[in-house]
Amino acid sequence: MSRNTKKLERNFQAKLVKEIKARFPGCFVLKNDSGYLQGVPDWIVLYNQHWATLECKRSKKAPHQPNQDIYVDRMNTMSFSRFIYPENKEEVLDELEQAFSI
């Protein structure tokens, strides 16, 4: 991954975290360590009695790393988990809002 590509994803993640905190006041947004468990989604969001994981990508076409699809799919059966990128951000955050309101 090029330096510019990493910067794009890092900037997207920083803005996304701010937006999640604004949309879900009092939530915790925690960064996961891919070095500890390769493929685990980037972020876990804790809000009231709910939780979700989000795997950030710089774009819809960005490649998935080994195991990412497995973890996102499995965690989605447990609660809520999605790949999120600029092209689907609003849709995913709206779905997350629905999941957190249950």
N, C-alpha and C positions, 0 to 999 in steps of 0.2 A: 504494500500500500504506500503510495507516495505521500510526501510530507503535506502537500496541498490537500489530498484526499482526507488524511487524518484531521487536518484543520477544519475542513468542511463538516465532518462528522462531529468533531468536538464542539464546534459552534452550534450545530443543530441540537446536540444533547444539552448544552448549557441553557439555550432558550427553552427547550422542552421542559426541563426541570423547573424553571421559573414559572412556566405556564401551568404545570401540574400543581405546584404549590399555591398558585393564585386560584385555580379552579376548585381545589380541595383543601380549604384552610385547615391547618393543624395536621396535615398528613406528614408522614416521614417518607423521603425519597432517598433510598440507599443504593450506592454503587456497589455492584458485585465484582469480585476479583476473578477474572477469567484464568489467572494463573493458578488459582486454587482448584477450580472445577471448569475445565475447558468446555466452552459451548453454552454455559449457563447465561441466561439473558443479562444484559447490562445493568438493568435497574429493577429494584423491587419497590413497590409503592404500598405503604401501610396506611389505611384510612379507616378509622373507627374499627369495626370488626372485620373489615375486608382487606384483601391483599391482591396485588397484581404484579406481573413482571412484564417488562418491555425490553425488547432487543432493538436498539437503534441502528439504522442503516442510513448511509448518506443519500441513497436514492432507491427507488423501487428495483432497479436493475443490479444493485450491489450484490456481490456474491455472499452466500452464507458459509460460515465456517463449519467444520465437522461438528456434529452433535447439536448444533443450534436448532434445527428443525425438530429434533427429538425432544429437547427440553421445552421449547415453546409449545409444542403439541401436548406434551404430558402435563405441563403446568396449567395449560388452558382447561384440561379436564378436571383439574383440582380447584381452580378458581378462575383466573383471567390472565391470558398471556397473548401477546401479539408482537409481530415485527412492526416497527413504526419508522416511517421515513417522511420527508416533507410532503410527498404526494398523497399520503393517506392520514396525515397527522390529525386533521379535524375529525375524520370518520372514527379513528381509533379512540380519540379522547371522548367523543360522544358515546361510543360503546362502553368505555370505561365508566363514564358517568352513570349510564344505565346499570351497569354491574354493581357499582358502589351504592346505588339507591335501593337495591333489593333488600 
